Amino acid sequence: MNKTLNKKRLPLYCPSCSAKLLVSKMVCLECQTEVCGEYKLPVLAQLAEKEQQFVLDFVKSSGSLKDMAKSMGVSYPTVRNILDDLIVKLNNMEQ
């Protein structure tokens, strides 16, 4: 069985109204200490799963768009466009 199918993913948007979700509670699995409050997710955690995977693959390929294109089976300009779109998205998220 594929492990990725069983992984639970952190939801980014409310299933009821589609608003962005905030982290409000974290729990230590060792001692059960709880931290409560309203915290924004880190910028990279706010990306869609496919975008997060692209960032991981990009780092693992040492930032080589040529290697990314080869491993993704697409052209260099396609990978460049994906990266450019991601850069715009990240810049907008940080404002």
Residue, then its C-alpha position, 0 to 999 in steps of 0.5 A: m500500500n502506498k504510504t502517501l495515501n495514508k498520510k494525514r495532511l494539515p488542512l489549510y482552509c476551513p471545510s465549512c467557509s473556506a477561510k484560512l485556518l490558524v493553529s490554536k493548540m500544540v501538544c507534547l506527546e512525551c509529557q502532554t504539555e499543551v500550548c494554546g493560542e492563535y498562531k499563523l502557519p509558517v509560509l511554506a506550510q501554507l503552500a498546497e501539498k504539490e507546491q511543498q513537494f516542488v520546493l523539497d524537490f528543488v532543494k534536493s536537486s540543489g536548485s537545478l531547474k535542468d535536473m528538475a525538468k528531467s525528473m518531472g518529465v517537462s521542459y525547462p521553461t515549464v519548470r521555470n514558470i512553476l518556480d516563477d509562479l511560486i515566487v509570486k505566491l510566496n511574495n504575496m503571502e509575506q505581505 
